[in-house]
């Protein structure tokens, strides 16, 4: 009976240890957020991130549509620019034609002035000749002059023409030629002036078309460019806010993983998981997805020397095969590996485990395959809880997948 009582007390004591640790843990971290609070924050921020992503998809669609419109408009702009070039060429030609017409107009006006002067001189000469004939006393000629109904009638009277000399005939012919030339010049001048007015109107119309084309080009380009610029600015702002939220979520997840690891380490209840044997003779040290394959290129290394297996902090790590612990290094000594452990299995084969929280074996200790040798975490150069696992032959890394 007394023996049974001792066993009962021992069982109660063992069962009460996790409860005591769970009770003491919040007291030790008073004021810190609980895992539930962190999870709610993560859910809220992930909802915001999803909203930003949806908004970014809409903005990206709008920007793509505007870019398509701009590309479609470019063909119209090209045609309008070609038309503008033709209009400017026509405008230059019309201006040249106008300049030529203005030159011809000045020449006709000068010619008309000379003809008028010549006509005036001819009339003066004819007048003097008539006076001379009158003074010579030829009464028949005076009768012809007095009976004529104007100067034109006088010139057409055959009787008068028969009575004047050859010199008189030349003078009268010159007067008639000058008058005809003056009339023809006046007609040409009127035609040139009408043509000049028409050319001027054409030039004005062409100039207005050129201005309208330029205005349309500038307005349409400015409108599309402004809309796309506004959408692009909104997209950049949304992405910036989303990146900040994603950074906050990563921080919260790391905090949550740390709390989970502390709880797991304190309670000692984290399961090691079933042993998963590979076809190459080794077993998987932990059970989880491969988050980074062997020899993956990264900004800080050309070839990732192992594989990363995604597991939460506090996951027990098993020895991939039996052997002897050949290397244990703390976070400060191993650099990017964090807490680091290697096991020598044979003369050439060894396995290494990195980013550990703590060790469950000591230097030189013999271990069996499947034995828990460490607890996983995210120490060293690490962006999330996982186990970095390496297989080495004569100290050189090889692809672990060939041995799992």
PEHU-V17421 format. One record per backbone hydrogen bond with DSSP energy under -0.5 kcal/mol. CO is the residue of the C=O (numbers start at 1). NH is the residue of the N-H. E is the energy in kcal/mol with one decimal. If there is no record, write none. Layout:
# PEHU-V17421
[[CO/NH/E] [CO/NH/E]]
This chain:
# PEHU-V17421
[[1/5/-2.0] [2/6/-1.9] [3/7/-1.9] [4/8/-2.1] [5/9/-2.4] [6/10/-2.3] [7/11/-2.2] [8/12/-2.3] [9/13/-2.4] [10/14/-2.4] [11/15/-2.3] [12/16/-1.9] [13/17/-1.0] [14/17/-0.6] [14/18/-0.6] [15/19/-0.7] [16/20/-2.5] [17/21/-2.5] [18/22/-2.7] [19/23/-2.0] [20/24/-2.5] [21/25/-2.3] [22/26/-0.8] [23/27/-0.7] [24/28/-2.0] [25/29/-1.1] [27/30/-1.0] [29/32/-1.9] [34/38/-2.6] [35/39/-2.5] [36/40/-2.2] [37/41/-2.3] [38/42/-2.7] [39/43/-2.7] [40/44/-2.5] [41/45/-2.8] [42/46/-2.7] [43/47/-1.9] [44/48/-2.1] [45/49/-2.7] [46/50/-2.5] [47/51/-2.2] [48/52/-2.5] [49/53/-2.7] [50/54/-2.4] [51/55/-2.5] [52/56/-2.9] [53/57/-2.3] [54/58/-2.0] [55/59/-2.6] [56/60/-3.1] [57/61/-2.4] [58/62/-2.6] [59/63/-3.0] [60/64/-2.6] [61/65/-2.5] [62/66/-2.7] [63/67/-2.7] [64/68/-2.4] [65/69/-2.4] [66/70/-2.6] [67/71/-2.6] [68/72/-2.7] [69/73/-2.8] [70/74/-1.6] [71/75/-0.8] [72/75/-0.5] [72/76/-0.9] [73/77/-3.0] [74/78/-2.5] [75/79/-2.2] [76/80/-2.8] [77/81/-2.7] [78/82/-2.2] [79/83/-2.5] [80/84/-2.7] [81/85/-2.3] [82/86/-2.2] [83/87/-2.7] [84/88/-2.5] [85/89/-2.2] [86/90/-2.9] [87/91/-2.9] [88/92/-2.2] [89/93/-2.2] [90/94/-2.9] [91/95/-2.3] [92/96/-2.1] [93/97/-2.6] [94/98/-2.8] [95/99/-2.4] [96/100/-2.2] [97/101/-2.6] [98/102/-2.7] [99/103/-1.9] [100/104/-2.5] [101/105/-2.8] [102/106/-2.2] [103/107/-2.2] [104/108/-2.7] [105/109/-2.4] [106/110/-2.2] [107/111/-2.5] [108/112/-2.9] [109/113/-2.0] [110/114/-2.0] [111/115/-2.4] [112/116/-2.6] [113/117/-2.0] [114/118/-2.4] [115/119/-2.8] [116/120/-2.3] [117/121/-2.1] [118/122/-2.4] [119/123/-2.5] [120/124/-2.1] [121/125/-2.5] [122/126/-2.6] [123/127/-2.5] [124/128/-2.3] [125/129/-2.1] [126/130/-2.3] [127/131/-2.3] [128/132/-2.2] [129/133/-2.3] [130/134/-2.4] [131/135/-2.6] [132/136/-1.6] [133/138/-0.8] [134/137/-1.4] [137/139/-0.8] [138/141/-0.7] [138/142/-1.5] [139/143/-2.1] [140/144/-1.8] [141/145/-2.2] [142/146/-2.8] [143/147/-2.2] [144/148/-0.7] [145/148/-0.7] [148/150/-1.3] [150/154/-1.7] [151/155/-2.0] [152/156/-1.5] [153/157/-1.1] [156/158/-0.6] [157/161/-2.1] [158/162/-2.1] [159/163/-0.7] [160/163/-0.8] [160/164/-0.6] [161/164/-0.7] [165/169/-2.0] [166/170/-2.3] [167/171/-2.0] [168/172/-2.5] [169/173/-2.5] [170/174/-2.3] [171/175/-2.1] [172/176/-2.4] [173/177/-2.6] [174/178/-2.5] [175/179/-2.3] [176/180/-2.3] [177/181/-2.7] [178/182/-2.4] [179/183/-2.3] [180/184/-2.6] [181/185/-2.7] [182/186/-2.2] [183/187/-2.1] [184/188/-2.5] [185/189/-2.6] [186/190/-2.1] [187/191/-2.1] [188/192/-2.9] [189/193/-2.4] [190/194/-2.0] [191/195/-2.6] [192/196/-2.7] [193/197/-2.2] [194/198/-2.2] [195/199/-2.7] [196/200/-2.4] [197/201/-2.1] [198/202/-2.4] [199/203/-2.7] [200/204/-2.1] [201/205/-2.3] [202/206/-2.7] [203/207/-2.5] [204/208/-2.1] [205/209/-2.1] [206/210/-2.3] [207/211/-2.2] [208/212/-2.4] [209/213/-2.6] [210/214/-2.4] [211/215/-2.4] [212/216/-2.4] [213/217/-2.4] [214/218/-2.5] [215/219/-2.5] [216/220/-2.5] [217/221/-2.2] [218/222/-2.4] [219/223/-2.3] [220/224/-2.2] [221/225/-2.7] [222/226/-2.5] [223/227/-2.1] [224/228/-2.6] [225/229/-2.5] [226/230/-2.3] [227/231/-2.3] [228/232/-2.6] [229/233/-2.4] [230/234/-2.1] [231/235/-2.4] [232/236/-2.5] [233/237/-2.3] [234/238/-2.5] [235/239/-2.5] [236/240/-2.3] [237/241/-2.3] [238/242/-2.5] [239/243/-2.6] [240/244/-2.0] [241/245/-2.3] [242/246/-2.9] [243/247/-2.3] [244/248/-2.3] [245/249/-2.6] [246/250/-2.4] [247/251/-2.3] [248/252/-2.7] [249/253/-2.9] [250/254/-2.3] [251/255/-2.4] [252/256/-2.9] [253/257/-2.9] [254/258/-2.4] [255/259/-2.2] [256/260/-2.6] [257/261/-2.7] [258/262/-2.4] [259/263/-2.6] [260/264/-2.7] [261/265/-3.2] [262/266/-2.5] [263/267/-2.5] [264/268/-2.1] [264/269/-0.6] [264/270/-0.6] [271/316/-0.5] [275/277/-0.7] [276/284/-3.1] [278/281/-0.6] [282/278/-2.4] [285/318/-2.3] [286/288/-0.6] [289/291/-0.7] [289/310/-3.0] [292/308/-2.3] [293/296/-1.2] [296/304/-1.3] [298/301/-0.9] [301/298/-3.2] [304/295/-3.6] [307/309/-0.5] [307/389/-2.7] [308/291/-2.5] [308/292/-1.1] [308/310/-0.6] [309/311/-0.6] [309/387/-2.4] [312/315/-1.3] [315/376/-2.8] [317/373/-3.0] [317/374/-1.2] [319/370/-2.4] [320/283/-1.8] [323/367/-2.8] [324/326/-0.6] [324/344/-3.0] [325/364/-2.1] [327/342/-2.5] [329/340/-2.8] [330/333/-0.8] [330/334/-1.5] [331/335/-0.6] [334/337/-1.3] [335/338/-1.3] [336/381/-1.7] [337/355/-3.0] [339/356/-2.1] [340/329/-2.6] [341/353/-3.2] [342/326/-1.8] [342/327/-1.7] [343/345/-0.6] [343/351/-2.3] [344/324/-2.2] [348/394/-2.7] [348/395/-0.6] [349/345/-2.3] [349/346/-1.9] [350/392/-2.9] [351/343/-3.1] [352/390/-2.3] [353/341/-2.3] [354/388/-1.3] [355/377/-1.4] [356/339/-0.6] [358/375/-2.4] [362/365/-1.8] [365/325/-2.9] [367/323/-2.2] [368/371/-2.1] [371/319/-2.1] [373/360/-3.2] [373/361/-0.7] [374/317/-3.1] [375/357/-3.8] [375/358/-1.1] [376/314/-3.0] [377/386/-1.6] [380/382/-1.2] [386/377/-0.5] [387/309/-2.6] [387/389/-0.6] [388/354/-2.3] [389/307/-2.3] [390/352/-2.0] [391/398/-2.6] [392/350/-2.0] [392/394/-0.5] [393/396/-1.9] [396/393/-2.8] [398/391/-0.7] [398/400/-0.5] [399/402/-1.6] [400/403/-2.3] [400/404/-0.8] [403/282/-2.0]]
